Amino acid sequence: MHSVLDLFPIERNVTRTGACEYEPPASVWFGEDAELIEALLTFYPRKTPRTIVDATVNAGRFWRGSKRSVIGLDIDPRHRPAIVANNTAMPFRDESIEALVYDPPHIPNQGRDRSKDFNTRFGLVLRSSKQNHYTFSHTFPAFTREAYRVLRPEGILLCKITDYVHHHRYQWAHIEFVSAARQAGLMPCDCIIKVRKGPIIDPKWKRAHHSRRQHCYWLIFRKSGKCE
Ligand SMILES: C[S@@+](CC[C@H](N)C(=O)[O-])C[C@H]1O[C@@H](n2cnc3c(N)ncnc32)[C@H](O)[C@@H]1O
């Protein structure tokens, strides 16, 4: 079996004198989210972030084994987050957070299909309307504006986002998120493809005329005029 390093060796950036300056994360990631977040939090911030907020913490899977001090926020009190709040109106002062992590719900309404409990597994505390094509993209602008408000200058936002086909349409969630973040004033800086263990398959599909997406994206934004 291949290791991720066999397939996508970490590129070393070597100066003219031969000294290694830094090691960027791989642009395609086969490992766990928790390992990737640690690599992102080490690589992108200009200095070690001390105030880190997970704005959709759920069960806190991203932080298992992490030594970082993270404030978990979620709208659903059943997950017992440190802060129960809506991430479009977070109880933080302006420019007080150095790193924000965001993993919004991405599975839309499942109609009459009760065979999978997406509500419990993916934290769908809201339903989406036909007007919004039963997706959650309409929630991105309010979140990105709030992210801009609470982030310190040069602070970073790490966002896990998944495109999918729903309502007979390809839902370009990652593009809509980049667009919302840009409008809010955040600089889209990088995009890492995370390969999932398997594609999301809706049990309703008898025959799907599209590829089975087996990946999602980790997008990196900076509250800055510059990526680097
Ligand atoms: C996909 S889950 C996050 C999973 C988490 N990253 C993990 O790996 O354990 C999305 C979470 O976002 C929360 N959520 C949805 N809308 C929210 C909002 N407006 N404000 C705060 N949390 C929200 C849900 O309750 C759910 O727990």
The ligand as an SDF file (V2000), in Angstrom:
LIG
                    3D

 27 29  0  0  0  0  0  0  0  0999 V2000
  -20.3880   19.1190    9.5420 C   0  0  0  0  0  0  0  0  0  0  0  0
  -20.6570   19.4390   11.2380 S   0  0  0  0  0  0  0  0  0  0  0  0
  -19.0490   19.8030   11.8540 C   0  0  0  0  0  0  0  0  0  0  0  0
  -18.2830   18.5610   12.1970 C   0  0  0  0  0  0  0  0  0  0  0  0
  -16.9980   18.8270   12.9490 C   0  0  0  0  0  0  0  0  0  0  0  0
  -16.0450   19.5860   12.1620 N   0  0  0  0  0  0  0  0  0  0  0  0
  -16.3480   17.5350   13.3580 C   0  0  0  0  0  0  0  0  0  0  0  0
  -15.5270   17.0260   12.5730 O   0  0  0  0  0  0  0  0  0  0  0  0
  -16.6640   17.0220   14.4150 O   0  0  0  0  0  0  0  0  0  0  0  0
  -21.4220   21.0150   11.1910 C   0  0  0  0  0  0  0  0  0  0  0  0
  -21.7570   21.6060   12.5440 C   0  0  0  0  0  0  0  0  0  0  0  0
  -22.1600   22.9570   12.3210 O   0  0  0  0  0  0  0  0  0  0  0  0
  -23.1270   23.2960   13.2850 C   0  0  0  0  0  0  0  0  0  0  0  0
  -23.8490   24.4630   12.7840 N   0  0  0  0  0  0  0  0  0  0  0  0
  -24.7330   24.5420   11.7710 C   0  0  0  0  0  0  0  0  0  0  0  0
  -25.1470   25.8010   11.6020 N   0  0  0  0  0  0  0  0  0  0  0  0
  -24.4900   26.5450   12.5410 C   0  0  0  0  0  0  0  0  0  0  0  0
  -24.4890   27.9470   12.8770 C   0  0  0  0  0  0  0  0  0  0  0  0
  -25.2390   28.8230   12.2020 N   0  0  0  0  0  0  0  0  0  0  0  0
  -23.6940   28.3500   13.8830 N   0  0  0  0  0  0  0  0  0  0  0  0
  -22.9200   27.4750   14.5770 C   0  0  0  0  0  0  0  0  0  0  0  0
  -22.8900   26.1570   14.3100 N   0  0  0  0  0  0  0  0  0  0  0  0
  -23.6560   25.6920   13.2920 C   0  0  0  0  0  0  0  0  0  0  0  0
  -23.9800   22.0530   13.4050 C   0  0  0  0  0  0  0  0  0  0  0  0
  -24.6940   22.0210   14.6150 O   0  0  0  0  0  0  0  0  0  0  0  0
  -22.9170   20.9570   13.2890 C   0  0  0  0  0  0  0  0  0  0  0  0
  -22.4980   20.5300   14.5410 O   0  0  0  0  0  0  0  0  0  0  0  0
  1  2  1  0
  2  3  1  0
  2 10  1  0
  3  4  1  0
  4  5  1  0
  5  6  1  0
  5  7  1  0
  7  8  2  0
  7  9  1  0
 10 11  1  0
 11 12  1  0
 11 26  1  0
 12 13  1  0
 13 14  1  0
 13 24  1  0
 14 15  1  0
 14 23  1  0
 15 16  2  0
 16 17  1  0
 17 18  1  0
 17 23  2  0
 18 19  1  0
 18 20  2  0
 20 21  1  0
 21 22  2  0
 22 23  1  0
 24 25  1  0
 24 26  1  0
 26 27  1  0
M  CHG  2   2   1   9  -1
M  END
$$$$
